[in-house]
Amino acid sequence: MTDTWLVTNLRAIRGRAYPRVIGSKRELSWLFFDITLPLLTVSAYAYIYKYIQAPDEFVGFVILGGAMTAFWLNILWMMASQLYWEKEIGNLQLYLIAPISRMSILAGMAVGGLFMTAIRASATMVIGVLLFGIVLSFAQPVMLILIFVVTMISLYGMGMMFASLYLLLGREAYHLSNLLTEPVYLASGLYFPVKALGFWAAAGASIIPITLGLDALRQLFYPGSGAEYGFLSVNTELAILAVLCVAFLWLSKYSLDYMEKLGKTTGRLTLRWQ
């Protein structure tokens, strides 16, 4: 019996997610370094805050930011660059002729990448909490889960959009990933409350989903003092993140269609070293 369109695309999603899910436990030494090395940066900021006798919440802010760093790096170096790498090794042609939606390819990459990164981010956060004796509040578990899910959907939607743009940029994609690494650490307030940048700078940085998502998580984990350092209210940030979800998913579909149309016009989409 012929599979329906939905079943075929669900299989494509599973097929693209599978290598990332299985790969997360294939080389355990990588897992060790992926957890340990981010802790060094987190520890450096944490000890700085301790030395200057900053409020205890700031150490918790750093640990949360360090955990979220893993997701941003996954977006840049795996999601965004993936289609370009697939072109270089000759797999992109197979994706384009397969009887599936191109979005299912990107969705599978996002699901697998999210699973793989969540393991590393969770381990970093748990070890950081135990190491520095951080106390987090779970008074609103439903809102915590909702904020995290919406943040991840919008963030990986941005990654899906970047995947098409990077493919169009070609070899410049590597330099763009470098460009978007450290500046985003600053703009999104990964190691400090983004409110400190000022309203307009923080508002501009809010186009990056991790900015508002992290700010909302900090307010929920620290319901007393977190709101004092928060940029906007949690409900407002949730509403903006929901809009970003729709916007980035639509933009990813649009950019993917544009990339395919441009490839058919120029005939250079699958050429290597472009």
Backbone as CSV, one residue per row, in Angstrom:
resi,resn,N_x,N_y,N_z,CA_x,CA_y,CA_z,C_x,C_y,C_z
1,MET,0.847,-1.196,0.000,0.000,0.000,0.000,0.883,1.246,0.000
2,THR,0.529,2.221,-0.788,1.299,3.451,-0.878,1.121,4.281,0.389
3,ASP,2.226,4.752,0.935,2.172,5.573,2.139,1.573,6.937,1.825
4,THR,0.865,7.476,2.781,0.314,8.812,2.621,1.433,9.850,2.710
5,TRP,1.107,11.078,2.299,2.083,12.164,2.342,2.568,12.394,3.767
6,LEU,1.641,12.326,4.741,2.003,12.570,6.132,2.956,11.502,6.649
7,VAL,2.647,10.240,6.367,3.498,9.143,6.839,4.892,9.246,6.233
8,THR,4.953,9.562,4.958,6.253,9.690,4.283,7.107,10.781,4.915
9,ASN,6.492,11.909,5.215,7.249,13.009,5.808,7.614,12.735,7.262
10,LEU,6.760,12.020,7.983,7.116,11.631,9.349,8.313,10.688,9.345
11,ARG,8.379,9.820,8.356,9.538,8.936,8.230,10.798,9.733,7.893
12,ALA,10.632,10.766,7.084,11.780,11.617,6.756,12.285,12.347,7.996
13,ILE,11.356,12.823,8.813,11.747,13.492,10.056,12.499,12.528,10.961
14,ARG,11.972,11.317,11.086,12.639,10.314,11.922,14.010,9.963,11.360
15,GLY,14.095,9.861,10.043,15.368,9.514,9.424,16.438,10.567,9.633
16,ARG,16.059,11.840,9.609,17.039,12.911,9.825,17.360,13.099,11.304
17,ALA,16.407,12.774,12.177,16.660,12.906,13.615,17.498,11.752,14.151
18,TYR,17.360,10.576,13.542,18.009,9.363,14.054,19.520,9.497,14.221
19,PRO,20.268,9.994,13.224,21.729,10.084,13.408,22.135,10.951,14.590
20,ARG,21.376,11.998,14.867,21.719,12.883,15.975,21.371,12.254,17.319
21,VAL,20.261,11.533,17.358,19.875,10.866,18.606,20.863,9.759,18.948
22,ILE,21.179,8.927,17.962,22.123,7.833,18.192,23.538,8.363,18.397
23,GLY,23.892,9.386,17.629,25.238,9.940,17.731,25.544,10.551,19.081
24,SER,24.499,10.919,19.836,24.725,11.541,21.140,25.352,10.589,22.141
25,LYS,25.279,9.280,21.876,25.861,8.311,22.814,26.912,7.419,22.161
26,ARG,27.260,7.698,20.905,28.246,6.871,20.214,29.653,7.096,20.757
27,GLU,30.018,8.344,20.928,31.368,8.674,21.392,31.253,9.377,22.741
28,LEU,31.388,8.604,23.818,31.155,9.141,25.153,32.204,10.176,25.551
29,SER,33.395,10.105,24.971,34.413,11.108,25.295,33.968,12.492,24.831
30,TRP,33.252,12.555,23.707,32.727,13.837,23.241,31.713,14.381,24.241
31,LEU,30.891,13.479,24.769,29.886,13.889,25.743,30.553,14.491,26.979
32,PHE,31.647,13.887,27.404,32.380,14.393,28.569,32.885,15.813,28.320
33,PHE,33.512,16.030,27.179,34.065,17.354,26.893,32.966,18.377,26.623
34,ASP,31.857,17.950,26.003,30.751,18.872,25.741,30.110,19.360,27.032
35,ILE,30.210,18.566,28.086,29.654,18.965,29.378,30.679,19.732,30.205
36,THR,31.922,19.256,30.188,32.958,19.826,31.052,33.425,21.204,30.592
37,LEU,33.704,21.358,29.303,34.264,22.622,28.819,33.337,23.820,29.041
38,PRO,32.018,23.710,28.759,31.151,24.856,29.065,31.132,25.210,30.549
39,LEU,31.344,24.204,31.411,31.359,24.473,32.846,32.518,25.384,33.244
40,LEU,33.609,25.337,32.485,34.750,26.194,32.796,34.389,27.668,32.616
41,THR,33.706,27.969,31.508,33.267,29.352,31.281,32.252,29.780,32.326
42,VAL,31.296,28.899,32.601,30.280,29.198,33.610,30.932,29.449,34.966
43,SER,31.895,28.609,35.316,32.573,28.753,36.611,33.331,30.076,36.695
44,ALA,33.954,30.483,35.590,34.699,31.746,35.590,33.778,32.918,35.916
45,TYR,32.632,32.990,35.247,31.688,34.075,35.516,31.114,33.962,36.923
46,ALA,30.834,32.741,37.358,30.262,32.542,38.692,31.218,33.029,39.780
47,TYR,32.494,32.719,39.632,33.468,33.154,40.640,33.690,34.666,40.596
48,ILE,33.557,35.252,39.417,33.643,36.717,39.331,32.506,37.355,40.126
49,TYR,31.295,36.841,39.935,30.150,37.375,40.677,30.311,37.151,42.174
50,LYS,30.848,35.995,42.545,31.074,35.733,43.964,32.124,36.686,44.538
51,TYR,33.159,36.943,43.768,34.243,37.800,44.248,33.767,39.234,44.480
52,ILE,32.948,39.739,43.584,32.464,41.115,43.743,31.230,41.177,44.637
53,GLN,30.867,40.019,45.226,29.745,39.917,46.157,28.430,40.369,45.527
54,ALA,28.226,39.944,44.297,26.951,40.203,43.623,25.867,39.342,44.270
55,PRO,24.606,39.687,44.109,23.535,38.849,44.658,23.655,37.401,44.177
56,ASP,23.246,36.470,45.030,23.373,35.049,44.703,22.638,34.674,43.417
57,GLU,21.595,35.434,43.095,20.833,35.132,41.890,21.700,35.198,40.636
58,PHE,22.726,36.033,40.648,23.550,36.206,39.456,24.329,34.940,39.116
59,VAL,24.707,34.177,40.124,25.362,32.898,39.849,24.375,31.958,39.164
60,GLY,23.135,31.973,39.623,22.102,31.175,38.962,21.842,31.644,37.546
61,PHE,21.868,32.966,37.326,21.695,33.505,35.977,22.781,32.978,35.037
62,VAL,24.017,32.924,35.551,25.135,32.451,34.737,24.965,30.977,34.379
63,ILE,24.537,30.172,35.332,24.367,28.738,35.075,23.279,28.504,34.035
64,LEU,22.175,29.227,34.148,21.111,29.111,33.146,21.613,29.546,31.773
65,GLY,22.347,30.645,31.742,22.894,31.120,30.472,23.882,30.147,29.873
66,GLY,24.717,29.541,30.715,25.673,28.554,30.219,24.996,27.340,29.619
67,ALA,23.877,26.926,30.222,23.131,25.794,29.668,22.501,26.156,28.325
68,MET,21.977,27.376,28.211,21.335,27.793,26.967,22.343,28.039,25.851
69,THR,23.597,28.272,26.219,24.640,28.462,25.205,24.733,27.266,24.271
70,ALA,24.536,26.072,24.827,24.638,24.855,24.016,23.637,24.867,22.868
71,PHE,22.443,25.382,23.119,21.423,25.408,22.067,21.801,26.394,20.961
72,TRP,22.346,27.551,21.343,22.730,28.525,20.318,23.864,27.990,19.446
73,LEU,24.848,27.337,20.061,25.946,26.762,19.287,25.451,25.650,18.373
74,ASN,24.475,24.881,18.836,23.904,23.835,17.992,23.195,24.429,16.784
75,ILE,22.523,25.561,17.001,21.850,26.246,15.896,22.864,26.692,14.848
76,LEU,23.950,27.305,15.291,24.921,27.868,14.354,25.736,26.806,13.635
77,TRP,26.255,25.835,14.377,27.260,24.931,13.816,26.697,23.601,13.323
78,MET,25.420,23.323,13.638,24.832,22.085,13.125,23.593,22.359,12.275
79,MET,22.641,23.114,12.831,21.430,23.388,12.064,21.707,24.287,10.865
80,ALA,22.273,25.461,11.116,22.428,26.460,10.061,23.372,26.002,8.960
81,SER,24.437,25.328,9.323,25.454,24.943,8.342,25.196,23.589,7.697
82,GLN,24.159,22.886,8.139,23.998,21.493,7.734,23.752,21.322,6.237
83,LEU,22.848,22.109,5.667,22.554,21.940,4.243,23.780,22.242,3.378
84,TYR,24.588,23.211,3.796,25.814,23.498,3.046,26.759,22.305,3.098
85,TRP,26.902,21.702,4.278,27.765,20.525,4.391,27.206,19.351,3.592
86,GLU,25.877,19.223,3.591,25.253,18.141,2.818,25.533,18.332,1.327
87,LYS,25.549,19.574,0.874,25.872,19.838,-0.530,27.310,19.433,-0.833
88,GLU,28.204,19.726,0.097,29.617,19.433,-0.133,29.900,17.934,-0.219
89,ILE,29.123,17.125,0.507,29.362,15.675,0.472,28.438,14.961,-0.507
90,GLY,27.569,15.710,-1.192,26.759,15.123,-2.252,25.398,14.608,-1.855
91,ASN,24.936,14.910,-0.644,23.629,14.418,-0.207,22.476,15.344,-0.581
92,LEU,22.765,16.602,-0.858,21.691,17.560,-1.099,20.852,17.177,-2.312
93,GLN,21.497,16.647,-3.347,20.752,16.224,-4.535,19.703,15.176,-4.185
94,LEU,20.061,14.268,-3.280,19.129,13.213,-2.877,17.927,13.799,-2.147
95,TYR,18.164,14.818,-1.330,17.052,15.447,-0.620,16.101,16.148,-1.588
96,LEU,16.667,16.774,-2.615,15.847,17.552,-3.539,14.994,16.684,-4.448
97,ILE,15.464,15.472,-4.758,14.677,14.606,-5.639,13.773,13.663,-4.858
98,ALA,13.914,13.610,-3.536,13.072,12.731,-2.722,11.638,13.257,-2.702
99,PRO,10.643,12.362,-2.709,9.229,12.783,-2.728,8.730,13.197,-1.342
100,ILE,9.390,14.161,-0.753,9.038,14.630,0.583,9.132,16.148,0.615
101,SER,8.541,16.711,1.664,8.665,18.149,1.866,10.072,18.469,2.354
102,ARG,10.638,19.544,1.842,11.966,19.937,2.298,11.937,20.341,3.772
103,MET,10.789,20.804,4.237,10.661,21.189,5.639,10.818,19.996,6.568
104,SER,10.442,18.805,6.101,10.594,17.618,6.946,12.062,17.294,7.179
105,ILE,12.906,17.602,6.196,14.348,17.414,6.365,14.862,18.326,7.475
106,LEU,14.477,19.595,7.407,14.908,20.552,8.423,14.296,20.238,9.786
107,ALA,13.034,19.790,9.785,12.384,19.453,11.052,13.079,18.282,11.734
108,GLY,13.481,17.287,10.952,14.211,16.156,11.521,15.542,16.576,12.107
109,MET,16.234,17.455,11.402,17.496,17.987,11.919,17.267,18.728,13.229
110,ALA,16.168,19.487,13.306,15.876,20.258,14.516,15.542,19.347,15.690
111,VAL,14.714,18.333,15.448,14.324,17.413,16.528,15.536,16.662,17.063
112,GLY,16.346,16.129,16.160,17.539,15.403,16.584,18.539,16.292,17.293
113,GLY,18.748,17.496,16.755,19.676,18.430,17.379,19.207,18.879,18.749
114,LEU,17.895,19.078,18.890,17.338,19.484,20.179,17.541,18.397,21.222
115,PHE,17.306,17.146,20.835,17.495,16.030,21.776,18.952,15.933,22.212
116,MET,19.840,15.970,21.239,21.266,15.829,21.530,21.768,16.965,22.423
117,THR,21.333,18.180,22.129,21.803,19.334,22.887,21.171,19.401,24.264
118,ALA,19.916,18.955,24.378,19.229,18.997,25.673,19.947,18.145,26.711
119,ILE,20.515,17.017,26.279,21.260,16.159,27.207,22.458,16.913,27.769
120,ARG,23.207,17.565,26.898,24.398,18.294,27.331,24.039,19.510,28.179
121,ALA,23.011,20.233,27.765,22.611,21.423,28.518,22.079,21.048,29.900
122,SER,21.304,19.968,29.971,20.762,19.524,31.261,21.877,19.111,32.208
123,ALA,22.858,18.380,31.678,23.983,17.948,32.513,24.781,19.145,33.018
124,THR,25.014,20.115,32.136,25.741,21.323,32.542,25.003,22.067,33.647
125,MET,23.693,22.168,33.503,22.907,22.896,34.494,22.866,22.158,35.828
126,VAL,22.656,20.841,35.789,22.580,20.062,37.030,23.904,20.125,37.786
127,ILE,25.008,19.926,37.074,26.323,19.979,37.723,26.597,21.378,38.265
128,GLY,26.235,22.405,37.500,26.441,23.774,37.963,25.636,24.088,39.211
129,VAL,24.389,23.627,39.241,23.537,23.854,40.417,24.120,23.165,41.645
130,LEU,24.561,21.920,41.486,25.138,21.182,42.612,26.482,21.768,43.040
131,LEU,27.277,22.195,42.077,28.614,22.708,42.378,28.567,24.016,43.156
132,PHE,27.633,24.888,42.793,27.573,26.210,43.425,26.430,26.341,44.438
133,GLY,25.714,25.251,44.666,24.665,25.273,45.680,23.522,26.211,45.360
134,ILE,23.124,26.244,44.105,22.058,27.146,43.670,20.696,26.559,44.031
135,VAL,19.798,27.413,44.487,18.428,27.003,44.806,17.487,27.652,43.794
136,LEU,16.770,26.834,43.045,15.839,27.322,42.028,14.408,27.063,42.467
137,SER,13.513,27.926,42.058,12.099,27.775,42.385,11.361,27.088,41.237
138,PHE,10.506,26.127,41.590,9.668,25.446,40.598,8.197,25.675,40.927
139,ALA,7.889,26.889,41.361,6.526,27.218,41.764,5.554,27.217,40.589
140,GLN,6.062,27.460,39.373,5.193,27.485,38.182,5.740,26.516,37.130
141,PRO,5.628,25.211,37.370,6.222,24.234,36.438,5.614,24.277,35.040
142,VAL,4.307,24.525,34.957,3.652,24.560,33.645,4.191,25.722,32.817
143,MET,4.325,26.873,33.444,4.848,28.041,32.730,6.307,27.838,32.342
144,LEU,7.081,27.185,33.208,8.478,26.891,32.887,8.580,26.032,31.629
145,ILE,7.777,24.978,31.592,7.795,24.081,30.430,7.324,24.815,29.184
146,LEU,6.272,25.619,29.328,5.717,26.345,28.183,6.735,27.331,27.613
147,ILE,7.398,28.073,28.485,8.412,29.032,28.034,9.543,28.308,27.320
148,PHE,10.002,27.207,27.895,11.112,26.468,27.287,10.723,25.917,25.919
149,VAL,9.531,25.328,25.816,9.094,24.740,24.548,8.956,25.810,23.468
150,VAL,8.309,26.914,23.805,8.117,27.989,22.826,9.465,28.586,22.412
151,THR,10.372,28.710,23.373,11.710,29.226,23.050,12.434,28.304,22.082
152,MET,12.360,27.000,22.329,13.051,26.042,21.463,12.442,26.005,20.060
153,ILE,11.116,26.085,19.976,10.472,26.067,18.657,10.895,27.290,17.845
154,SER,10.856,28.456,18.474,11.246,29.676,17.755,12.740,29.682,17.447
155,LEU,13.559,29.176,18.372,15.005,29.158,18.155,15.381,28.217,17.020
156,TYR,14.797,27.026,17.013,15.116,26.085,15.938,14.422,26.467,14.638
157,GLY,13.327,27.236,14.728,12.760,27.818,13.519,13.731,28.798,12.887
158,MET,14.410,29.581,13.723,15.459,30.469,13.224,16.589,29.659,12.601
159,GLY,16.948,28.540,13.232,17.992,27.677,12.678,17.609,27.099,11.333
160,MET,16.339,26.733,11.162,15.859,26.221,9.878,15.932,27.303,8.806
161,MET,15.627,28.536,9.190,15.743,29.646,8.240,17.201,29.881,7.864
162,PHE,18.085,29.847,8.862,19.512,30.025,8.600,20.058,28.951,7.672
163,ALA,19.527,27.731,7.770,20.033,26.631,6.945,19.916,26.959,5.463
164,SER,18.793,27.550,5.073,18.615,27.927,3.673,19.498,29.114,3.299
165,LEU,19.586,30.087,4.199,20.404,31.267,3.911,21.883,30.909,3.810
166,TYR,22.335,30.022,4.681,23.733,29.605,4.635,24.041,28.883,3.330
167,LEU,23.074,28.120,2.850,23.280,27.401,1.595,23.449,28.384,0.443
168,LEU,22.701,29.470,0.484,22.833,30.489,-0.555,24.156,31.242,-0.432
169,LEU,24.612,31.432,0.799,25.863,32.171,1.008,27.094,31.354,0.651
170,GLY,26.968,30.039,0.698,28.085,29.174,0.327,29.195,29.185,1.357
171,ARG,30.411,29.397,0.905,31.571,29.295,1.791,31.621,30.392,2.848
172,GLU,30.822,31.440,2.677,30.790,32.502,3.687,30.042,32.067,4.939
173,ALA,29.360,30.920,4.881,28.578,30.454,6.026,29.444,30.254,7.259
174,TYR,30.642,29.726,7.058,31.542,29.473,8.186,31.878,30.773,8.908
175,HIS,32.154,31.822,8.148,32.501,33.107,8.754,31.293,33.731,9.447
176,LEU,30.104,33.498,8.890,28.901,34.038,9.507,28.641,33.379,10.859
177,SER,28.904,32.080,10.953,28.743,31.392,12.237,29.694,31.958,13.280
178,ASN,30.928,32.219,12.872,31.879,32.842,13.797,31.402,34.223,14.233
179,LEU,30.840,34.966,13.279,30.380,36.321,13.563,29.215,36.328,14.547
180,LEU,28.368,35.304,14.486,27.160,35.270,15.306,27.346,34.537,16.631
181,THR,28.565,34.169,16.963,28.777,33.431,18.212,28.959,34.382,19.392
182,GLU,30.108,35.009,19.501,30.399,35.861,20.657,29.481,37.084,20.764
183,PRO,29.194,37.806,19.658,28.302,38.962,19.795,26.930,38.611,20.359
184,VAL,26.415,37.433,20.009,25.108,37.027,20.527,25.190,36.719,22.020
185,TYR,26.330,36.200,22.475,26.509,36.005,23.914,26.278,37.315,24.664
186,LEU,26.790,38.399,24.092,26.621,39.716,24.708,25.203,40.234,24.527
187,ALA,24.711,40.218,23.296,23.418,40.838,22.994,22.257,40.145,23.702
188,SER,22.330,38.829,23.849,21.214,38.091,24.440,21.312,37.976,25.954
189,GLY,22.378,38.499,26.546,22.498,38.470,28.001,22.643,37.079,28.570
190,LEU,23.480,36.256,27.943,23.638,34.888,28.427,24.253,34.831,29.817
191,TYR,25.110,35.792,30.151,25.802,35.744,31.438,25.452,36.917,32.351
192,PHE,24.422,37.667,31.985,23.967,38.780,32.815,22.549,39.130,32.378
193,PRO,21.778,39.819,33.204,20.426,40.212,32.804,20.461,41.147,31.599
194,VAL,19.714,40.823,30.568,19.741,41.617,29.336,19.213,43.029,29.572
195,LYS,18.477,43.210,30.643,17.957,44.535,30.989,19.073,45.554,31.173
196,ALA,20.268,45.072,31.542,21.406,45.964,31.779,21.860,46.675,30.511
197,LEU,21.506,46.156,29.345,21.906,46.777,28.083,21.104,48.034,27.773
198,GLY,20.014,48.244,28.487,19.118,49.346,28.161,17.930,48.843,27.357
199,PHE,16.849,49.608,27.375,15.607,49.124,26.770,15.749,48.855,25.280
200,TRP,16.279,49.814,24.525,16.294,49.674,23.070,17.266,48.599,22.608
201,ALA,18.403,48.486,23.281,19.348,47.424,22.930,18.750,46.055,23.237
202,ALA,18.093,45.941,24.383,17.457,44.674,24.740,16.298,44.356,23.802
203,ALA,15.563,45.395,23.400,14.456,45.181,22.464,14.973,44.687,21.122
204,GLY,16.076,45.254,20.653,16.663,44.789,19.400,17.158,43.361,19.495
205,ALA,17.749,43.010,20.642,18.256,41.648,20.833,17.134,40.633,20.978
206,SER,15.913,41.102,21.208,14.787,40.188,21.411,14.389,39.450,20.145
207,ILE,14.923,39.862,19.000,14.668,39.124,17.764,15.306,37.740,17.838
208,ILE,16.301,37.592,18.706,16.908,36.287,18.959,16.092,35.615,20.055
209,PRO,15.412,34.517,19.784,14.490,33.920,20.766,15.118,33.603,22.109
210,ILE,16.408,33.275,22.115,17.052,32.890,23.369,17.099,34.054,24.353
211,THR,17.013,35.283,23.858,17.066,36.462,24.729,15.861,36.506,25.654
212,LEU,14.670,36.488,25.077,13.453,36.552,25.881,13.203,35.248,26.621
213,GLY,13.535,34.124,25.993,13.330,32.838,26.652,14.149,32.722,27.919
214,LEU,15.409,33.098,27.843,16.283,33.033,29.012,15.844,34.028,30.081
215,ASP,15.444,35.214,29.660,14.989,36.223,30.617,13.748,35.744,31.367
216,ALA,12.820,35.110,30.648,11.604,34.597,31.286,11.917,33.441,32.232
217,LEU,12.812,32.549,31.828,13.188,31.431,32.696,13.831,31.931,33.986
218,ARG,14.661,32.947,33.887,15.287,33.507,35.088,14.243,34.086,36.034
219,GLN,13.234,34.758,35.475,12.186,35.320,36.322,11.373,34.232,37.004
220,LEU,11.166,33.109,36.309,10.384,32.016,36.882,11.187,31.236,37.918
221,PHE,12.464,31.036,37.669,13.299,30.317,38.630,13.594,31.164,39.873
222,TYR,13.535,32.493,39.720,13.750,33.411,40.844,12.565,34.373,40.914
223,PRO,11.409,33.894,41.390,10.196,34.726,41.353,10.289,35.989,42.198
224,GLY,11.166,36.010,43.195,11.282,37.196,44.034,12.090,38.290,43.379
225,SER,13.371,38.025,43.210,14.278,39.040,42.664,14.411,38.971,41.153
226,GLY,13.997,37.852,40.555,14.138,37.702,39.107,13.377,38.760,38.340
227,ALA,12.176,39.101,38.837,11.371,40.117,38.157,12.051,41.483,38.199
228,GLU,12.819,41.729,39.257,13.534,43.007,39.375,14.555,43.178,38.261
229,TYR,15.197,42.078,37.874,16.212,42.125,36.824,15.643,41.756,35.453
230,GLY,14.365,41.421,35.397,13.758,41.005,34.139,13.539,42.173,33.192
231,PHE,13.539,41.874,31.910,13.352,42.908,30.892,11.882,43.254,30.732
232,LEU,11.059,42.245,30.462,9.613,42.409,30.341,8.936,41.389,31.244
233,SER,7.628,41.488,31.395,6.913,40.491,32.189,6.937,39.143,31.477
234,VAL,6.770,38.075,32.237,6.824,36.726,31.668,5.736,36.532,30.623
235,ASN,4.529,37.008,30.899,3.427,36.841,29.949,3.697,37.585,28.644
236,THR,4.263,38.777,28.752,4.599,39.538,27.543,5.659,38.817,26.726
237,GLU,6.674,38.300,27.398,7.741,37.586,26.694,7.219,36.304,26.063
238,LEU,6.291,35.633,26.732,5.689,34.430,26.151,4.925,34.768,24.877
239,ALA,4.179,35.872,24.895,3.423,36.281,23.709,4.359,36.618,22.549
240,ILE,5.450,37.319,22.839,6.408,37.664,21.780,7.068,36.409,21.222
241,LEU,7.413,35.470,22.095,8.028,34.217,21.640,7.073,33.423,20.751
242,ALA,5.778,33.458,21.082,4.793,32.765,20.247,4.745,33.378,18.846
243,VAL,4.829,34.705,18.782,4.863,35.381,17.482,6.130,35.005,16.718
244,LEU,7.265,34.947,17.428,8.525,34.563,16.785,8.469,33.134,16.261
245,CYS,7.752,32.259,16.961,7.584,30.877,16.480,6.977,30.866,15.084
246,VAL,5.855,31.554,14.962,5.150,31.590,13.680,6.010,32.278,12.623
247,ALA,6.633,33.386,12.996,7.416,34.165,12.035,8.599,33.370,11.495
248,PHE,9.361,32.730,12.374,10.557,32.021,11.916,10.212,30.745,11.148
249,LEU,9.139,30.069,11.535,8.738,28.883,10.776,8.284,29.279,9.373
250,TRP,7.554,30.403,9.278,7.129,30.867,7.953,8.337,31.313,7.131
251,LEU,9.250,32.042,7.760,10.442,32.501,7.047,11.323,31.337,6.612
252,SER,11.374,30.283,7.413,12.167,29.117,7.018,11.569,28.446,5.788
253,LYS,10.234,28.368,5.746,9.570,27.789,4.569,9.781,28.681,3.351
254,TYR,9.656,29.992,3.539,9.836,30.923,2.424,11.264,30.869,1.890
255,SER,12.245,30.903,2.776,13.645,30.892,2.337,14.010,29.572,1.675
256,LEU,13.417,28.479,2.150,13.684,27.179,1.535,13.113,27.124,0.119
257,ASP,11.886,27.629,-0.044,11.283,27.666,-1.382,12.070,28.590,-2.311
258,TYR,12.514,29.723,-1.783,13.295,30.659,-2.593,14.619,30.037,-3.015
259,MET,15.252,29.343,-2.088,16.517,28.675,-2.398,16.330,27.655,-3.513
260,GLU,15.253,26.880,-3.425,15.002,25.855,-4.442,14.685,26.489,-5.796
261,LYS,13.898,27.567,-5.768,13.559,28.260,-7.009,14.801,28.868,-7.648
262,LEU,15.655,29.475,-6.829,16.878,30.073,-7.345,17.804,29.006,-7.913
263,GLY,17.831,27.849,-7.258,18.663,26.756,-7.749,18.213,26.262,-9.112
264,LYS,16.906,26.198,-9.313,16.384,25.768,-10.610,16.688,26.803,-11.694
265,THR,16.713,28.075,-11.296,16.959,29.139,-12.270,18.423,29.204,-12.690
266,THR,19.321,29.119,-11.714,20.750,29.275,-11.997,21.462,27.959,-12.262
267,GLY,20.900,26.862,-11.756,21.534,25.558,-11.947,22.804,25.372,-11.144
268,ARG,22.980,26.150,-10.065,24.219,26.078,-9.287,23.989,25.628,-7.851
269,LEU,22.756,25.262,-7.518,22.444,24.986,-6.122,23.253,23.824,-5.561
270,THR,23.442,22.781,-6.356,24.124,21.587,-5.854,25.587,21.517,-6.274
271,LEU,26.115,22.601,-6.859,27.526,22.609,-7.226,28.387,22.749,-5.982
272,ARG,29.404,21.943,-5.877,30.282,21.984,-4.720,31.280,23.142,-4.820
273,TRP,31.775,23.545,-3.644,32.775,24.607,-3.527,32.265,25.953,-4.037
274,GLN,30.971,26.170,-3.883,30.407,27.455,-4.306,30.058,28.292,-3.073
